[in-house]
């Protein structure tokens, strides 16, 4: 592999995404993508006593599922990358503590899935046969931790997004017949001073723009090169901002651009305001929907840009703005 | 690079650790390693209004310092890896948001420094010229978040450790004259069921053992191969446990083994009970002390094993045990 342009890595022997899996919660099961998910849960607890334990179980079972679907023996999975939104990423570390696979914990907030796929691809091209990637989020644990406990019954402002309950997981392999990871463009932290924790899409859109344009410049590609350009969880507001900002920079992404947070819920009937968010938003929509579209050759080239907001509850209380980040990965047949 | 044995990566063109830097707090400045640190602070706030902001400033200035000491232009640093103990790793993301370097957030609790050095080495051998690694911790922000606010004046039990206030940072480069990163052994999550959040050394020692023995087996090396074997923050209790457990497995590490948490504070006069801990424990002791020992050729081969406890306050409240992890890196002249 080699670095090209400002910050993109081009793979000489592009690794394959061998398999993906996703498990989602009951709200996601009522959304427009339900039929693409491997498993839909009936409730937010899945038999556990707390939301945190439920989230851990979801990522654990999703990782188990991708391994069993892939037919790859666990002993042939060399390393794994995982992370989530809970403090100290406990969903991942508790969910994968019995996996018996060397473990790299990552934290990219909702950009975690693509951060994981990126680093897994680097390891797969350079020294590993198979690398596991997993991420999760949970509406109830996220609301409790970042905003208010659900029991308070707070109203959510129209700009807020709905954290996806679920997990997405993938195995990236050195050998395989694709879909191939051809490029990654790891993003810089971009902070435009937005402080509203209920307007995440607006906070993250400038980071998505920076990574998007850097990717196009580094690879000499135009938006039209891709069948789909998909951001992770900018939601309705962030999607509009990114489309507009990109146009101002001379890139028209409108014809082939969509956002996982826009796709996963029904705007009319599901009352999620500005759409979905969370690590599992990008994780489950890619693992469930886009990966199958690639497998079925309905799309052949996708640029997946997962976006993350790198604040916490304390930083917001202390008056800080919200730093955003976006990592892009180009996946092609 | 290639994978050897069960989980070790051996570098064909070992990357160089070009430079390190560390800034520590006032307690560390009164410890036995004070003269090795680049900068010692007079107080825990460093002019900031909160501990979290102070910690962010420490990691920011430490990263700036390693860059200026190295003489490498920021534009020649391709990527960075950073993480810390604060919820959602805000010390790192706020500290590095102005760095203008593509950013991979990592979370390995107190194993973060070696996790970062490991992934930076992979990127340096495969595609990057220079990669920055940074990590921080802060006694006051950690106590507030993981145990009790300092204002409560709680007593600390004898098994507890003192979170190091400070940051460690390094630049890993493709080209250079060493010290070289020759091997990394990323660790698995090991959970032996210990639930006492004031006995971290005991909780992490089994993970250190697993990685240590795997490293020896994978590389066909004996403990005596290294001038120094150093764990990150097992402290007095964990150090004793690891020494004993290793002996039972047939590895006598006693002659050349030490722990950064034991080295950084004076047991008699500094009242830290079982020693130091935190991401900055391994980060600052390596960046300040061991790196200079390597540069001065006082030691030629070190195996650095950073250990992390992957729980959070909520998981402990919910009755969960503490999953441990340990990542090892072999650094040689």
Interface residues (C-beta under 8 A of the other chain):
Chain A: X1 X2 X3 X7 X9 X49 X50 X52 X53 X78 X79 X83 X85 X86 X87 X88 X89 X90 X93 X94 X96 X97 X99 X100 X101 X102 X103 X104 X105 X106 X107 X108 X109 X115 X119 X122 X123 X125 X126 X127 X128 X186 X187 X188 X189 X190 X191 X308 X310 X311 X312 X313 X314 X315 X318 X320 X323 X325
Chain B: X1 X2 X3 X7 X9 X49 X50 X52 X53 X78 X79 X83 X85 X86 X87 X88 X89 X90 X93 X94 X96 X97 X99 X100 X101 X102 X103 X104 X105 X106 X107 X108 X109 X115 X119 X122 X123 X125 X126 X127 X128 X186 X187 X188 X189 X190 X191 X308 X310 X311 X312 X313 X314 X315 X318 X320 X323 X325
